[in-house]
Amino acid sequence: MGKRILITGAAGFLGSHLCDRFVAEGYQVVGMDNLITGDLKNIEHLFPLKNFEFYNHDVSNYVHVAGKLDYILHFASPASPIDYLKIPIQTLKVGSLGTHNLLGLAKEKKARFMIASTSEVYGDPTVHPQPEEYWGNVNPVGPRSVYDEAKRFQEAITMAYHTFHGLETRIVRIFNTYGPRMRLNDGRVLPAFIGQALRGEDLTIFGDGSQTRAFCYVDDLVEGIYRLLMSDYAHPVNIGNPNEITMNDFAKEIIKLTGTSQKIVYHPLPQDDPKQRQPNITKARTLLGWEPKITRKVGLERTYDYFKKLSQSELNKLPREFESKTS
């Protein structure tokens, strides 16, 4: 039998793409998801394959997987503002109890363990772009803290298992990512903008539109994750696209992409919304030989093609407004 990997959050946006990658690499893939935000449609094409199996399970509870495991990727967590503000306790539990359970499993199986951390550990940054050495500017009791602090705890307990138990661990800090299989109604900026454009609605921006984000196409992100997992580096590594853009310019790109003529309308900025978000990817370039290859123009075209194929009923589920702290 070849290498065997457990991927939690397997039915989610990133998790499903990771399942595809490791199946294609010849791994025996065990997918796990409680489907609180995931969708089986993202992985149903894998069900007939002999090297893929799926378990509907909440990793916040005890996790048992029979047989050997060589790698564990913990990607189970609500990841959008709409989700983690709606289910804050579950978000905290999957980041704390879930991570603890899976670290214990990795220790038992002698498996290499990776957590999906996030650029949100930097909060509303006072350093720009954000290197891994920056400790962040995070409100620990604000509305977003259930996600931000869960991820910061994940990093802390993962490093503790590395230093105390000698567990092989990897920490990937993921910056804003987009592509096919993004959830329709999770409040992220890209599906919100495209949905508004396709429905002929004005595009909604929170704040004055000067805040920035940097968007990485999912295929590039998966490649970076794969390289980090196979590396020997245990400390956090930023994986994202450093090509920064303002929300105003991004909205204009979407209008041009969709060939529509909507206006841009403005609403107040949400609490603790980061004004700037751009990864410093020097470590990824140096340690992994990785940098994004897919331009935003090409990535947006691919993503738009995905959304254009949606049925009208699915299109109507696309969010009409979004929180601007998005992927």
Secondary structure by P-SEA (a helix, b strand, c coil): ccbbbbbcccccaaaaaaaaaaaaaccbbbbbbccccccccccccccccccbbbbbcccccbbbbcccccbbbcccccccaaaaaacaaaaaaaaaaaaaaaaaaaaaacbbbbbbcccccccccccccccccccccccccccccccaaaaaaaaaaaaaaaaaccccccccccccccccccccccccaaaaaaaaaaacccccccccccbbbbbbcaaaaaaaaaaaaaccccccccccccccccaaaaaaaaaaaaccbbbbbbcccccccccbbbbccccccccccccccccaaaaaaaaaaaaaaccaaaaaacccccccccc
